[in-house]
Amino acid sequence: MTTLGALVLVVAAGGFYAVRSTMVSLTTNIEQKSLLDEGSKKVDEPSGRSLDGPIDLLFLGVDARLRTDVDDVRSDSIIILHIPASHDQAYLISIPRDSKVEIPAWPKSKYRGGTDKINAAFQFGVRNGGGWEGGAQLMSKTITKLTGIQFDGMAIIDFNGFKGIVDALGTVNYCIDQGTTSTHMVYVDGKPRWKIEAREMDGKKTPIIYKEGCQQMPGWAALDYSRERYGFDNGDYDRQLHQRQLLKAMAQKATSAGVITNPAKIRDVVAAAGKSFILDTGNASIEDFLFTLKELAAADLLSLKVNKGTFTGGGSGGTAYEVLLPSTMQMFAAVKNDTVGTYLLENPEVLDASR
C-alpha cells in the first residue's frame, strides 16, 4: 500500500486525469472482499480523502501453489503494519505462526473453537465452504482477541503473486545476512524449479545456494530466500525478519528513479499488485489510503521483533508452541494505544537495526 501510494504521488504530477487513470486501474485490478471480522474493524468513520488518526493494517501471506484441497491452507506469514497518527513512520510487526492462542468458535465453518497455533485460524475459517474470506475473518477475530488491536484494513497476499511484483520492479536490492541452501527449489539445467516439479524432470540438477552480502535478486530468488527458515540461527524468527526486509526492499525499489520515471514500469507494478492481493479497506476507499500514505517513504518503515527475536517454546499434548512474552503483549498494547514511540524508548532492543 505504501509503495502504491508513492506511485500515486508521482502520477499526481501529471494532473487529475493521470491520477484518475491510475485509480481506475487499481480498483479494477485489485480484488476486494470483506476480510475483517466485524469485531476487528475500527468503528470510526473516515473523514475525507486524508485519513485521520493511527492506521493499522493486517497482512496475511498464504501459499496455495501446491494446495489441491481448498480447505488445507494456513497463513504462515502474519504481519501487522502500524502507522501512528502523525503518518510519518510505519512499523512492521510479525506474529510467529506457531504462537499459542485461543481461536474463537466460528459457526460459519462449523469450528467449535479451541487452543491451537495461530496459523491454524485461517485454515479453520476456510473449511466447509468458508473460503479465504472466512479464513481471513476468523484470523482477524483471533488476532483482535489476542492483541486488542482493531484494524482499518486487511490484505491476503498470495506468495506466488508476490513474485510478480518483484518481477515487475525488475530486481530488488536484498542484503542476505545468513547464507543457506534452498529447501524449496533447485536448478534444473541452470533454471530454477520447485523441487516437487523437478522430481519429474530430466536434466542436471544442482542446489540453489544463497551467499551472504547485498545483491540484486530476481523475484523468484528474493521470495524463496524470504521463506527459508531451516538452518538459520533463529529459525522462523529469521524468516519473519527476512520477509519484513523484502517488503522494505520492494518499497525502496518502487520509489527509486528507475521506477518512478518509467510510466510503463509503474503500470506493470500496478497490474502485478492487482494479481497478488485480496484487499479490504474497511470504511475507507483504496484511494483514501493511497492519498494518506503517498508521502511515507521506504526509509520510514521500521521492523520490530516480537519476543525480542528469540524463540520461546512451550508445549502441550505433544505440540510445540511459541509462547508470547509479556514484553510482546506490551508491544501490542502500544500499537493499540498508538504509543509505539514511547514503548521503543523503554525497549530499544526490539527495534531491528538490520537492513
C-alpha angles and dihedrals in degrees: 000000000000090000092053090045090056090052090052089054088056098048089046086076086067092061137241097319093052091052093045091050091052092047092051089051092050097047091045096050103038114079111228124202139156100268102155122083110237091246091053095056123096109244098214115106117232115255111217131312095316112063117228128219130014118333123216122187129182121214124193122191118205133177113212094159095105098027118116095169114065089205093058102073125117128185105238096174118059118173131174117205112201122189115185122228090263089065090213099107139037130202126204115205123181121206110213110247092225094055112138109238143157108252111205122234114271112198092184090072095027092249112152098201131247148146117305145127111301094240089064091067091078092050093049091051093048095055126102095020098315092125125192089306091060091044091053093047093052091045092051090047090051093049093047090050090050099044107019088232119139119199140228093204146350138209136195111212120203107215092214091051090047088066088061092062092054090046090052089052089049100230137341129230101243123181110210111208097182125033119226145158117251115256092190105045143037136186115254109193088338097310122111114245135171109258092234088057094041091060089071095044132090122222141076112315121204131170122259108235124194114205127202119264141067115296144154107261130192119231098264094051096044091049094045094050092047089057097051118107108154117097095018122124093244101025112206092011090063089048090053089050093049091051091053089047090053091052090052093046090052092050091049092051093046091055095044122111092251091064108031092051093050113077092189092055091048089055090049092051092048091049092048091049089054090058094048106051142061103195139198116183095179114214094350132072127244087248092056091052093048095049091048094050100035095107096045104112128209088247089064093062111103125187121220126199121225116213084014089283096294129112113250107191134199132161143200133175091009093302121120111223136184112238116211113227125229089250089059092049087051088053090054089049089052090053091050092049095039092239099121092126091059091044091055092051088057096038107032092158092075092064111097109224097187124101 
